[in-house]
Amino acid sequence: MGLALALALLAGVARADGFLSAPADLPLAPGLVEVGDAGVAFDSPGGRVVEAYAAGDVAAATVRDFYARTLPQLGWQPAGDDAWRREGERLTLELIPGDGALTVRFYLAPD
């Protein structure tokens, strides 16, 4: 792992509430907790496909701001609203409001 990436990961850890279990290199925004059995992960011929969920009592704007600041430090480039690209993969976030809680759907697939 390069020094710049290692430093970026350490900086992200200081601000994040942890990382998703899959994909393990995506930080959780402060206030979010992973929803354990809600996601799926598998390898396809074109690459990995991962769907994960996290929820918490946090504003959508706060979550968007966190990922807009953090994901580029991890090599992700913006690719539209709530979407990023990195090394042949596309990450999409879907923010789903609920009764007092926000659910975030993380979807990672080959680009």
Biopython code that builds the backbone (N, CA, C, O; Angstrom):
import numpy as np
from Bio.PDB.StructureBuilder import StructureBuilder

atoms = [
    (1, "MET", "N", (0.850, -1.165, 0.000)),
    (1, "MET", "CA", (0.000, 0.000, 0.000)),
    (1, "MET", "C", (0.895, 1.227, 0.000)),
    (1, "MET", "O", (1.860, 1.294, 0.761)),
    (2, "GLY", "N", (0.582, 2.195, -0.847)),
    (2, "GLY", "CA", (1.380, 3.408, -0.923)),
    (2, "GLY", "C", (1.207, 4.261, 0.321)),
    (2, "GLY", "O", (0.200, 4.171, 1.024)),
    (3, "LEU", "N", (2.206, 5.086, 0.578)),
    (3, "LEU", "CA", (2.178, 5.948, 1.751)),
    (3, "LEU", "C", (0.991, 6.903, 1.720)),
    (3, "LEU", "O", (0.348, 7.119, 2.748)),
    (4, "ALA", "N", (0.691, 7.476, 0.561)),
    (4, "ALA", "CA", (-0.432, 8.417, 0.463)),
    (4, "ALA", "C", (-1.753, 7.731, 0.797)),
    (4, "ALA", "O", (-2.583, 8.293, 1.512)),
    (5, "LEU", "N", (-1.948, 6.517, 0.280)),
    (5, "LEU", "CA", (-3.185, 5.791, 0.571)),
    (5, "LEU", "C", (-3.259, 5.421, 2.040)),
    (5, "LEU", "O", (-4.326, 5.515, 2.646)),
    (6, "ALA", "N", (-2.154, 5.006, 2.617)),
    (6, "ALA", "CA", (-2.132, 4.654, 4.041)),
    (6, "ALA", "C", (-2.487, 5.864, 4.895)),
    (6, "ALA", "O", (-3.261, 5.744, 5.844)),
    (7, "LEU", "N", (-1.934, 7.023, 4.570)),
    (7, "LEU", "CA", (-2.252, 8.239, 5.320)),
    (7, "LEU", "C", (-3.712, 8.625, 5.143)),
    (7, "LEU", "O", (-4.359, 9.058, 6.096)),
    (8, "ALA", "N", (-4.233, 8.473, 3.937)),
    (8, "ALA", "CA", (-5.645, 8.782, 3.688)),
    (8, "ALA", "C", (-6.542, 7.857, 4.500)),
    (8, "ALA", "O", (-7.541, 8.304, 5.063)),
    (9, "LEU", "N", (-6.200, 6.578, 4.569)),
    (9, "LEU", "CA", (-6.994, 5.644, 5.357)),
    (9, "LEU", "C", (-6.963, 6.007, 6.835)),
    (9, "LEU", "O", (-7.987, 5.957, 7.516)),
    (10, "LEU", "N", (-5.780, 6.374, 7.329)),
    (10, "LEU", "CA", (-5.684, 6.768, 8.728)),
    (10, "LEU", "C", (-6.482, 8.036, 9.001)),
    (10, "LEU", "O", (-7.130, 8.143, 10.042)),
    (11, "ALA", "N", (-6.445, 8.988, 8.091)),
    (11, "ALA", "CA", (-7.224, 10.215, 8.253)),
    (11, "ALA", "C", (-8.705, 9.896, 8.246)),
    (11, "ALA", "O", (-9.461, 10.472, 9.030)),
    (12, "GLY", "N", (-9.142, 8.984, 7.374)),
    (12, "GLY", "CA", (-10.544, 8.594, 7.305)),
    (12, "GLY", "C", (-10.992, 7.889, 8.565)),
    (12, "GLY", "O", (-12.120, 8.085, 9.016)),
    (13, "VAL", "N", (-10.130, 7.073, 9.140)),
    (13, "VAL", "CA", (-10.475, 6.359, 10.365)),
    (13, "VAL", "C", (-10.734, 7.348, 11.491)),
    (13, "VAL", "O", (-11.619, 7.129, 12.318)),
    (14, "ALA", "N", (-9.971, 8.430, 11.530)),
    (14, "ALA", "CA", (-10.132, 9.411, 12.593)),
    (14, "ALA", "C", (-11.498, 10.081, 12.541)),
    (14, "ALA", "O", (-12.026, 10.485, 13.577)),
    (15, "ARG", "N", (-12.070, 10.203, 11.363)),
    (15, "ARG", "CA", (-13.350, 10.884, 11.214)),
    (15, "ARG", "C", (-14.516, 9.918, 11.072)),
    (15, "ARG", "O", (-15.660, 10.309, 11.307)),
    (16, "ALA", "N", (-14.267, 8.685, 10.700)),
    (16, "ALA", "CA", (-15.336, 7.719, 10.436)),
    (16, "ALA", "C", (-15.700, 6.953, 11.702)),
    (16, "ALA", "O", (-14.934, 6.907, 12.664)),
    (17, "ASP", "N", (-16.875, 6.361, 11.677)),
    (17, "ASP", "CA", (-17.317, 5.504, 12.776)),
    (17, "ASP", "C", (-16.968, 4.043, 12.505)),
    (17, "ASP", "O", (-17.566, 3.156, 13.114)),
    (18, "GLY", "N", (-16.034, 3.770, 11.624)),
    (18, "GLY", "CA", (-15.654, 2.418, 11.267)),
    (18, "GLY", "C", (-15.809, 2.212, 9.778)),
    (18, "GLY", "O", (-15.957, 3.171, 9.020)),
    (19, "PHE", "N", (-15.774, 0.973, 9.363)),
    (19, "PHE", "CA", (-15.869, 0.625, 7.955)),
    (19, "PHE", "C", (-16.959, -0.421, 7.762)),
    (19, "PHE", "O", (-17.278, -1.180, 8.678)),
    (20, "LEU", "N", (-17.515, -0.450, 6.577)),
    (20, "LEU", "CA", (-18.460, -1.507, 6.231)),
    (20, "LEU", "C", (-17.718, -2.839, 6.233)),
    (20, "LEU", "O", (-16.513, -2.878, 5.985)),
    (21, "SER", "N", (-18.425, -3.923, 6.510)),
    (21, "SER", "CA", (-17.780, -5.230, 6.460)),
    (21, "SER", "C", (-17.517, -5.643, 5.016)),
    (21, "SER", "O", (-16.530, -6.325, 4.740)),
    (22, "ALA", "N", (-18.379, -5.243, 4.102)),
    (22, "ALA", "CA", (-18.163, -5.472, 2.669)),
    (22, "ALA", "C", (-18.867, -4.348, 1.921)),
    (22, "ALA", "O", (-20.067, -4.146, 2.102)),
    (23, "PRO", "N", (-18.153, -3.626, 1.097)),
    (23, "PRO", "CA", (-16.708, -3.647, 0.887)),
    (23, "PRO", "C", (-15.971, -3.034, 2.074)),
    (23, "PRO", "O", (-16.349, -1.974, 2.574)),
    (24, "ALA", "N", (-14.938, -3.701, 2.509)),
    (24, "ALA", "CA", (-14.239, -3.358, 3.747)),
    (24, "ALA", "C", (-13.477, -2.046, 3.674)),
    (24, "ALA", "O", (-13.060, -1.521, 4.706)),
    (25, "ASP", "N", (-13.286, -1.506, 2.477)),
    (25, "ASP", "CA", (-12.528, -0.260, 2.361)),
    (25, "ASP", "C", (-13.415, 0.972, 2.275)),
    (25, "ASP", "O", (-12.935, 2.044, 1.907)),
    (26, "LEU", "N", (-14.701, 0.849, 2.605)),
    (26, "LEU", "CA", (-15.605, 2.003, 2.618)),
    (26, "LEU", "C", (-15.920, 2.384, 4.054)),
    (26, "LEU", "O", (-16.441, 1.569, 4.816)),
    (27, "PRO", "N", (-15.603, 3.637, 4.433)),
    (27, "PRO", "CA", (-15.864, 4.071, 5.800)),
    (27, "PRO", "C", (-17.344, 4.335, 6.039)),
    (27, "PRO", "O", (-18.097, 4.632, 5.111)),
    (28, "LEU", "N", (-17.740, 4.223, 7.283)),
    (28, "LEU", "CA", (-19.095, 4.585, 7.695)),
    (28, "LEU", "C", (-19.079, 6.035, 8.167)),
    (28, "LEU", "O", (-18.245, 6.419, 8.987)),
    (29, "ALA", "N", (-19.992, 6.827, 7.652)),
    (29, "ALA", "CA", (-20.107, 8.206, 8.102)),
    (29, "ALA", "C", (-20.474, 8.220, 9.579)),
    (29, "ALA", "O", (-21.187, 7.330, 10.043)),
    (30, "PRO", "N", (-20.001, 9.213, 10.325)),
    (30, "PRO", "CA", (-20.374, 9.321, 11.734)),
    (30, "PRO", "C", (-21.893, 9.304, 11.895)),
    (30, "PRO", "O", (-22.614, 10.011, 11.190)),
    (31, "GLY", "N", (-22.360, 8.492, 12.825)),
    (31, "GLY", "CA", (-23.784, 8.364, 13.078)),
    (31, "GLY", "C", (-24.434, 7.183, 12.392)),
    (31, "GLY", "O", (-25.565, 6.823, 12.719)),
    (32, "LEU", "N", (-23.731, 6.567, 11.435)),
    (32, "LEU", "CA", (-24.281, 5.401, 10.737)),
    (32, "LEU", "C", (-23.772, 4.109, 11.362)),
    (32, "LEU", "O", (-22.632, 4.029, 11.820)),
    (33, "VAL", "N", (-24.635, 3.107, 11.372)),
    (33, "VAL", "CA", (-24.298, 1.764, 11.849)),
    (33, "VAL", "C", (-24.716, 0.790, 10.756)),
    (33, "VAL", "O", (-25.824, 0.882, 10.229)),
    (34, "GLU", "N", (-23.830, -0.142, 10.416)),
    (34, "GLU", "CA", (-24.145, -1.106, 9.367)),
    (34, "GLU", "C", (-25.329, -1.979, 9.775)),
    (34, "GLU", "O", (-25.429, -2.420, 10.919)),
    (35, "VAL", "N", (-26.226, -2.218, 8.812)),
    (35, "VAL", "CA", (-27.357, -3.123, 9.010)),
    (35, "VAL", "C", (-26.855, -4.500, 8.599)),
    (35, "VAL", "O", (-26.695, -4.781, 7.411)),
    (36, "GLY", "N", (-26.610, -5.355, 9.581)),
    (36, "GLY", "CA", (-25.906, -6.618, 9.420)),
    (36, "GLY", "C", (-26.295, -7.520, 8.269)),
    (36, "GLY", "O", (-25.488, -7.713, 7.360)),
    (37, "ASP", "N", (-27.481, -8.075, 8.263)),
    (37, "ASP", "CA", (-27.844, -9.101, 7.291)),
    (37, "ASP", "C", (-28.569, -8.564, 6.059)),
    (37, "ASP", "O", (-29.149, -9.342, 5.302)),
    (38, "ALA", "N", (-28.548, -7.268, 5.849)),
    (38, "ALA", "CA", (-29.333, -6.684, 4.760)),
    (38, "ALA", "C", (-28.616, -6.717, 3.413)),
    (38, "ALA", "O", (-29.275, -6.594, 2.381)),
    (39, "GLY", "N", (-27.314, -6.877, 3.382)),
    (39, "GLY", "CA", (-26.566, -6.772, 2.137)),
    (39, "GLY", "C", (-26.207, -8.107, 1.522)),
    (39, "GLY", "O", (-26.451, -9.173, 2.088)),
    (40, "VAL", "N", (-25.617, -8.011, 0.339)),
    (40, "VAL", "CA", (-25.111, -9.182, -0.372)),
    (40, "VAL", "C", (-23.767, -8.819, -0.990)),
    (40, "VAL", "O", (-23.489, -7.650, -1.256)),
    (41, "ALA", "N", (-22.943, -9.826, -1.213)),
    (41, "ALA", "CA", (-21.656, -9.624, -1.865)),
    (41, "ALA", "C", (-21.297, -10.878, -2.633)),
    (41, "ALA", "O", (-21.410, -11.989, -2.114)),
    (42, "PHE", "N", (-20.858, -10.696, -3.888)),
    (42, "PHE", "CA", (-20.390, -11.831, -4.674)),
    (42, "PHE", "C", (-19.488, -11.330, -5.789)),
    (42, "PHE", "O", (-19.509, -10.154, -6.151)),
    (43, "ASP", "N", (-18.702, -12.243, -6.319)),
    (43, "ASP", "CA", (-17.840, -11.942, -7.459)),
    (43, "ASP", "C", (-18.540, -12.402, -8.717)),
    (43, "ASP", "O", (-19.045, -13.522, -8.792)),
    (44, "SER", "N", (-18.565, -11.523, -9.706)),
    (44, "SER", "CA", (-19.125, -11.861, -11.006)),
    (44, "SER", "C", (-17.971, -11.935, -12.000)),
    (44, "SER", "O", (-16.857, -11.531, -11.669)),
    (45, "PRO", "N", (-18.208, -12.440, -13.210)),
    (45, "PRO", "CA", (-17.129, -12.483, -14.199)),
    (45, "PRO", "C", (-16.549, -11.100, -14.492)),
    (45, "PRO", "O", (-15.379, -10.986, -14.859)),
    (46, "GLY", "N", (-17.361, -10.043, -14.334)),
    (46, "GLY", "CA", (-16.896, -8.686, -14.596)),
    (46, "GLY", "C", (-16.280, -7.990, -13.406)),
    (46, "GLY", "O", (-15.691, -6.920, -13.559)),
    (47, "GLY", "N", (-16.399, -8.576, -12.202)),
    (47, "GLY", "CA", (-15.860, -7.958, -10.991)),
    (47, "GLY", "C", (-16.792, -8.181, -9.821)),
    (47, "GLY", "O", (-17.786, -8.899, -9.933)),
    (48, "ARG", "N", (-16.470, -7.564, -8.702)),
    (48, "ARG", "CA", (-17.277, -7.777, -7.507)),
    (48, "ARG", "C", (-18.556, -6.934, -7.536)),
    (48, "ARG", "O", (-18.592, -5.843, -8.106)),
    (49, "VAL", "N", (-19.584, -7.465, -6.914)),
    (49, "VAL", "CA", (-20.856, -6.771, -6.752)),
    (49, "VAL", "C", (-21.185, -6.828, -5.265)),
    (49, "VAL", "O", (-21.247, -7.906, -4.673)),
    (50, "VAL", "N", (-21.393, -5.659, -4.671)),
    (50, "VAL", "CA", (-21.662, -5.582, -3.240)),
    (50, "VAL", "C", (-22.818, -4.617, -3.012)),
    (50, "VAL", "O", (-22.860, -3.525, -3.578)),
    (51, "GLU", "N", (-23.747, -5.041, -2.174)),
    (51, "GLU", "CA", (-24.821, -4.174, -1.728)),
    (51, "GLU", "C", (-24.816, -4.233, -0.208)),
    (51, "GLU", "O", (-24.915, -5.312, 0.377)),
    (52, "ALA", "N", (-24.702, -3.075, 0.433)),
    (52, "ALA", "CA", (-24.667, -3.002, 1.887)),
    (52, "ALA", "C", (-25.556, -1.850, 2.336)),
    (52, "ALA", "O", (-25.833, -0.921, 1.577)),
    (53, "TYR", "N", (-25.991, -1.933, 3.579)),
    (53, "TYR", "CA", (-26.868, -0.905, 4.135)),
    (53, "TYR", "C", (-26.330, -0.451, 5.485)),
    (53, "TYR", "O", (-25.761, -1.236, 6.243)),
    (54, "ALA", "N", (-26.523, 0.832, 5.769)),
    (54, "ALA", "CA", (-26.213, 1.401, 7.073)),
    (54, "ALA", "C", (-27.325, 2.387, 7.403)),
    (54, "ALA", "O", (-27.938, 2.966, 6.505)),
    (55, "ALA", "N", (-27.580, 2.575, 8.686)),
    (55, "ALA", "CA", (-28.659, 3.477, 9.088)),
    (55, "ALA", "C", (-28.256, 4.235, 10.338)),
    (55, "ALA", "O", (-27.401, 3.797, 11.108)),
    (56, "GLY", "N", (-28.894, 5.384, 10.520)),
    (56, "GLY", "CA", (-28.640, 6.171, 11.718)),
    (56, "GLY", "C", (-29.454, 7.445, 11.727)),
    (56, "GLY", "O", (-30.062, 7.827, 10.728)),
    (57, "ASP", "N", (-29.452, 8.086, 12.865)),
    (57, "ASP", "CA", (-30.150, 9.352, 13.046)),
    (57, "ASP", "C", (-29.201, 10.476, 12.634)),
    (57, "ASP", "O", (-28.599, 11.141, 13.477)),
    (58, "VAL", "N", (-29.081, 10.670, 11.337)),
    (58, "VAL", "CA", (-28.153, 11.650, 10.783)),
    (58, "VAL", "C", (-28.808, 12.276, 9.547)),
    (58, "VAL", "O", (-29.600, 11.628, 8.863)),
    (59, "ALA", "N", (-28.480, 13.511, 9.275)),
    (59, "ALA", "CA", (-29.058, 14.213, 8.132)),
    (59, "ALA", "C", (-28.413, 13.754, 6.824)),
    (59, "ALA", "O", (-27.216, 13.470, 6.776)),
    (60, "ALA", "N", (-29.211, 13.687, 5.780)),
    (60, "ALA", "CA", (-28.710, 13.289, 4.458)),
    (60, "ALA", "C", (-27.582, 14.211, 4.001)),
    (60, "ALA", "O", (-26.601, 13.747, 3.420)),
    (61, "ALA", "N", (-27.712, 15.501, 4.256)),
    (61, "ALA", "CA", (-26.666, 16.457, 3.848)),
    (61, "ALA", "C", (-25.345, 16.166, 4.553)),
    (61, "ALA", "O", (-24.277, 16.311, 3.958)),
    (62, "THR", "N", (-25.414, 15.759, 5.809)),
    (62, "THR", "CA", (-24.203, 15.421, 6.562)),
    (62, "THR", "C", (-23.524, 14.192, 5.961)),
    (62, "THR", "O", (-22.300, 14.159, 5.831)),
    (63, "VAL", "N", (-24.308, 13.192, 5.598)),
    (63, "VAL", "CA", (-23.766, 11.972, 4.988)),
    (63, "VAL", "C", (-23.147, 12.305, 3.634)),
    (63, "VAL", "O", (-22.034, 11.868, 3.342)),
    (64, "ARG", "N", (-23.845, 13.063, 2.815)),
    (64, "ARG", "CA", (-23.304, 13.439, 1.497)),
    (64, "ARG", "C", (-21.992, 14.204, 1.635)),
    (64, "ARG", "O", (-21.037, 13.952, 0.900)),
    (65, "ASP", "N", (-21.952, 15.137, 2.579)),
    (65, "ASP", "CA", (-20.740, 15.927, 2.791)),
    (65, "ASP", "C", (-19.579, 15.030, 3.232)),
    (65, "ASP", "O", (-18.456, 15.189, 2.754)),
    (66, "PHE", "N", (-19.849, 14.096, 4.134)),
    (66, "PHE", "CA", (-18.802, 13.180, 4.592)),
    (66, "PHE", "C", (-18.202, 12.401, 3.418)),
    (66, "PHE", "O", (-16.982, 12.338, 3.268)),
    (67, "TYR", "N", (-19.066, 11.811, 2.591)),
    (67, "TYR", "CA", (-18.553, 11.007, 1.484)),
    (67, "TYR", "C", (-17.918, 11.866, 0.392)),
    (67, "TYR", "O", (-16.976, 11.423, -0.265)),
    (68, "ALA", "N", (-18.411, 13.074, 0.188)),
    (68, "ALA", "CA", (-17.793, 13.975, -0.797)),
    (68, "ALA", "C", (-16.376, 14.348, -0.372)),
    (68, "ALA", "O", (-15.511, 14.548, -1.225)),
    (69, "ARG", "N", (-16.126, 14.445, 0.938)),
    (69, "ARG", "CA", (-14.788, 14.763, 1.438)),
    (69, "ARG", "C", (-13.897, 13.529, 1.562)),
    (69, "ARG", "O", (-12.694, 13.609, 1.313)),
    (70, "THR", "N", (-14.470, 12.397, 1.942)),
    (70, "THR", "CA", (-13.687, 11.214, 2.286)),
    (70, "THR", "C", (-13.356, 10.316, 1.096)),
    (70, "THR", "O", (-12.222, 9.852, 0.974)),
    (71, "LEU", "N", (-14.319, 10.067, 0.225)),
    (71, "LEU", "CA", (-14.082, 9.114, -0.868)),
    (71, "LEU", "C", (-12.957, 9.534, -1.812)),
    (71, "LEU", "O", (-12.182, 8.670, -2.222)),
    (72, "PRO", "N", (-12.820, 10.816, -2.182)),
    (72, "PRO", "CA", (-11.679, 11.176, -3.032)),
    (72, "PRO", "C", (-10.331, 10.883, -2.373)),
    (72, "PRO", "O", (-9.359, 10.596, -3.072)),
    (73, "GLN", "N", (-10.254, 10.949, -1.045)),
    (73, "GLN", "CA", (-9.019, 10.606, -0.340)),
    (73, "GLN", "C", (-8.678, 9.129, -0.503)),
    (73, "GLN", "O", (-7.523, 8.732, -0.348)),
    (74, "LEU", "N", (-9.689, 8.317, -0.817)),
    (74, "LEU", "CA", (-9.498, 6.880, -0.986)),
    (74, "LEU", "C", (-9.426, 6.481, -2.460)),
    (74, "LEU", "O", (-9.501, 5.298, -2.790)),
    (75, "GLY", "N", (-9.280, 7.466, -3.341)),
    (75, "GLY", "CA", (-9.109, 7.184, -4.758)),
    (75, "GLY", "C", (-10.373, 7.214, -5.592)),
    (75, "GLY", "O", (-10.304, 7.006, -6.803)),
    (76, "TRP", "N", (-11.531, 7.465, -4.987)),
    (76, "TRP", "CA", (-12.793, 7.518, -5.718)),
    (76, "TRP", "C", (-12.957, 8.886, -6.367)),
    (76, "TRP", "O", (-12.700, 9.914, -5.740)),
    (77, "GLN", "N", (-13.387, 8.891, -7.620)),
    (77, "GLN", "CA", (-13.625, 10.126, -8.361)),
    (77, "GLN", "C", (-15.131, 10.322, -8.528)),
    (77, "GLN", "O", (-15.843, 9.361, -8.819)),
    (78, "PRO", "N", (-15.628, 11.550, -8.350)),
    (78, "PRO", "CA", (-17.059, 11.801, -8.535)),
    (78, "PRO", "C", (-17.530, 11.379, -9.922)),
    (78, "PRO", "O", (-16.832, 11.581, -10.916)),
    (79, "ALA", "N", (-18.734, 10.785, -9.978)),
    (79, "ALA", "CA", (-19.304, 10.302, -11.249)),
    (79, "ALA", "C", (-20.803, 10.579, -11.290)),
    (79, "ALA", "O", (-21.583, 9.737, -11.734)),
    (80, "GLY", "N", (-21.201, 11.758, -10.827)),
    (80, "GLY", "CA", (-22.616, 12.107, -10.805)),
    (80, "GLY", "C", (-23.114, 12.220, -9.381)),
    (80, "GLY", "O", (-22.339, 12.111, -8.430)),
    (81, "ASP", "N", (-24.412, 12.439, -9.235)),
    (81, "ASP", "CA", (-25.012, 12.585, -7.911)),
    (81, "ASP", "C", (-24.889, 11.292, -7.120)),
    (81, "ASP", "O", (-25.381, 10.245, -7.540)),
    (82, "ASP", "N", (-24.229, 11.375, -5.972)),
    (82, "ASP", "CA", (-24.071, 10.237, -5.064)),
    (82, "ASP", "C", (-23.445, 9.020, -5.739)),
    (82, "ASP", "O", (-23.780, 7.883, -5.408)),
    (83, "ALA", "N", (-22.538, 9.258, -6.681)),
    (83, "ALA", "CA", (-21.869, 8.165, -7.396)),
    (83, "ALA", "C", (-20.384, 8.487, -7.572)),
    (83, "ALA", "O", (-20.000, 9.645, -7.735)),
    (84, "TRP", "N", (-19.561, 7.441, -7.536)),
    (84, "TRP", "CA", (-18.112, 7.582, -7.691)),
    (84, "TRP", "C", (-17.571, 6.418, -8.505)),
    (84, "TRP", "O", (-18.191, 5.357, -8.591)),
    (85, "ARG", "N", (-16.400, 6.636, -9.102)),
    (85, "ARG", "CA", (-15.702, 5.586, -9.858)),
    (85, "ARG", "C", (-14.276, 5.452, -9.338)),
    (85, "ARG", "O", (-13.634, 6.423, -8.937)),
    (86, "ARG", "N", (-13.803, 4.190, -9.362)),
    (86, "ARG", "CA", (-12.413, 3.906, -8.995)),
    (86, "ARG", "C", (-12.032, 2.562, -9.578)),
    (86, "ARG", "O", (-12.724, 1.567, -9.365)),
    (87, "GLU", "N", (-10.931, 2.532, -10.315)),
    (87, "GLU", "CA", (-10.327, 1.288, -10.804)),
    (87, "GLU", "C", (-11.339, 0.306, -11.381)),
    (87, "GLU", "O", (-11.355, -0.867, -11.006)),
    (88, "GLY", "N", (-12.185, 0.785, -12.295)),
    (88, "GLY", "CA", (-13.127, -0.099, -12.972)),
    (88, "GLY", "C", (-14.378, -0.443, -12.183)),
    (88, "GLY", "O", (-15.148, -1.313, -12.590)),
    (89, "GLU", "N", (-14.589, 0.231, -11.057)),
    (89, "GLU", "CA", (-15.780, -0.014, -10.257)),
    (89, "GLU", "C", (-16.570, 1.284, -10.101)),
    (89, "GLU", "O", (-16.021, 2.384, -10.169)),
    (90, "ARG", "N", (-17.864, 1.119, -9.890)),
    (90, "ARG", "CA", (-18.747, 2.267, -9.662)),
    (90, "ARG", "C", (-19.453, 2.057, -8.330)),
    (90, "ARG", "O", (-20.022, 0.996, -8.072)),
    (91, "LEU", "N", (-19.407, 3.077, -7.498)),
    (91, "LEU", "CA", (-20.071, 3.073, -6.198)),
    (91, "LEU", "C", (-21.218, 4.068, -6.249)),
    (91, "LEU", "O", (-21.034, 5.225, -6.627)),
    (92, "THR", "N", (-22.392, 3.611, -5.868)),
    (92, "THR", "CA", (-23.566, 4.471, -5.827)),
    (92, "THR", "C", (-24.153, 4.422, -4.421)),
    (92, "THR", "O", (-24.281, 3.353, -3.825)),
    (93, "LEU", "N", (-24.506, 5.591, -3.905)),
    (93, "LEU", "CA", (-25.177, 5.684, -2.611)),
    (93, "LEU", "C", (-26.619, 6.084, -2.843)),
    (93, "LEU", "O", (-26.901, 6.979, -3.641)),
    (94, "GLU", "N", (-27.519, 5.432, -2.158)),
    (94, "GLU", "CA", (-28.921, 5.815, -2.184)),
    (94, "GLU", "C", (-29.306, 6.162, -0.748)),
    (94, "GLU", "O", (-29.204, 5.320, 0.145)),
    (95, "LEU", "N", (-29.742, 7.385, -0.526)),
    (95, "LEU", "CA", (-30.126, 7.832, 0.805)),
    (95, "LEU", "C", (-31.641, 7.748, 0.928)),
    (95, "LEU", "O", (-32.375, 8.397, 0.182)),
    (96, "ILE", "N", (-32.099, 6.940, 1.881)),
    (96, "ILE", "CA", (-33.513, 6.634, 2.025)),
    (96, "ILE", "C", (-33.997, 7.157, 3.376)),
    (96, "ILE", "O", (-33.642, 6.604, 4.417)),
    (97, "PRO", "N", (-34.811, 8.229, 3.366)),
    (97, "PRO", "CA", (-35.310, 8.743, 4.642)),
    (97, "PRO", "C", (-36.339, 7.795, 5.242)),
    (97, "PRO", "O", (-37.069, 7.110, 4.526)),
    (98, "GLY", "N", (-36.383, 7.769, 6.577)),
    (98, "GLY", "CA", (-37.360, 6.925, 7.265)),
    (98, "GLY", "C", (-37.907, 7.654, 8.474)),
    (98, "GLY", "O", (-37.707, 8.859, 8.624)),
    (99, "ASP", "N", (-38.582, 6.941, 9.316)),
    (99, "ASP", "CA", (-39.151, 7.524, 10.532)),
    (99, "ASP", "C", (-38.044, 7.821, 11.534)),
    (99, "ASP", "O", (-37.712, 6.971, 12.361)),
    (100, "GLY", "N", (-37.472, 9.012, 11.469)),
    (100, "GLY", "CA", (-36.428, 9.419, 12.396)),
    (100, "GLY", "C", (-35.044, 8.905, 12.078)),
    (100, "GLY", "O", (-34.087, 9.294, 12.748)),
    (101, "ALA", "N", (-34.895, 8.052, 11.088)),
    (101, "ALA", "CA", (-33.581, 7.509, 10.747)),
    (101, "ALA", "C", (-33.374, 7.580, 9.239)),
    (101, "ALA", "O", (-34.327, 7.565, 8.459)),
    (102, "LEU", "N", (-32.133, 7.654, 8.859)),
    (102, "LEU", "CA", (-31.754, 7.645, 7.452)),
    (102, "LEU", "C", (-31.092, 6.306, 7.155)),
    (102, "LEU", "O", (-30.230, 5.864, 7.914)),
    (103, "THR", "N", (-31.480, 5.661, 6.071)),
    (103, "THR", "CA", (-30.831, 4.434, 5.627)),
    (103, "THR", "C", (-30.028, 4.761, 4.388)),
    (103, "THR", "O", (-30.520, 5.445, 3.490)),
    (104, "VAL", "N", (-28.788, 4.279, 4.327)),
    (104, "VAL", "CA", (-27.932, 4.483, 3.168)),
    (104, "VAL", "C", (-27.688, 3.121, 2.526)),
    (104, "VAL", "O", (-27.227, 2.188, 3.182)),
    (105, "ARG", "N", (-28.001, 3.021, 1.252)),
    (105, "ARG", "CA", (-27.734, 1.808, 0.473)),
    (105, "ARG", "C", (-26.446, 2.060, -0.311)),
    (105, "ARG", "O", (-26.369, 3.011, -1.089)),
    (106, "PHE", "N", (-25.446, 1.221, -0.110)),
    (106, "PHE", "CA", (-24.179, 1.287, -0.841)),
    (106, "PHE", "C", (-24.239, 0.199, -1.906)),
    (106, "PHE", "O", (-24.473, -0.968, -1.589)),
    (107, "TYR", "N", (-24.031, 0.571, -3.160)),
    (107, "TYR", "CA", (-24.052, -0.411, -4.237)),
    (107, "TYR", "C", (-22.764, -0.272, -5.038)),
    (107, "TYR", "O", (-22.499, 0.776, -5.627)),
    (108, "LEU", "N", (-21.976, -1.323, -5.054)),
    (108, "LEU", "CA", (-20.700, -1.350, -5.762)),
    (108, "LEU", "C", (-20.778, -2.414, -6.844)),
    (108, "LEU", "O", (-21.158, -3.554, -6.580)),
    (109, "ALA", "N", (-20.412, -2.032, -8.073)),
    (109, "ALA", "CA", (-20.479, -2.970, -9.202)),
    (109, "ALA", "C", (-19.412, -2.578, -10.222)),
    (109, "ALA", "O", (-18.883, -1.467, -10.186)),
    (110, "PRO", "N", (-19.103, -3.498, -11.126)),
    (110, "PRO", "CA", (-18.166, -3.140, -12.193)),
    (110, "PRO", "C", (-18.725, -1.962, -12.999)),
    (110, "PRO", "O", (-19.932, -1.849, -13.214)),
    (111, "ASP", "N", (-17.824, -1.103, -13.430)),
    (111, "ASP", "CA", (-18.221, 0.090, -14.183)),
    (111, "ASP", "C", (-18.410, -0.242, -15.646)),
    (111, "ASP", "O", (-18.745, 0.637, -16.440)),
]
sb = StructureBuilder()
sb.init_structure("model")
sb.init_model(0)
sb.init_chain("A")
sb.init_seg("    ")
for serial, (resi, resn, name, xyz) in enumerate(atoms, 1):
    if name == "N":
        sb.init_residue(resn, " ", resi, " ")
    sb.init_atom(name, np.array(xyz, "f"), 0.0, 1.0, " ", f" {name:<3s}", serial, name[0])
structure = sb.get_structure()
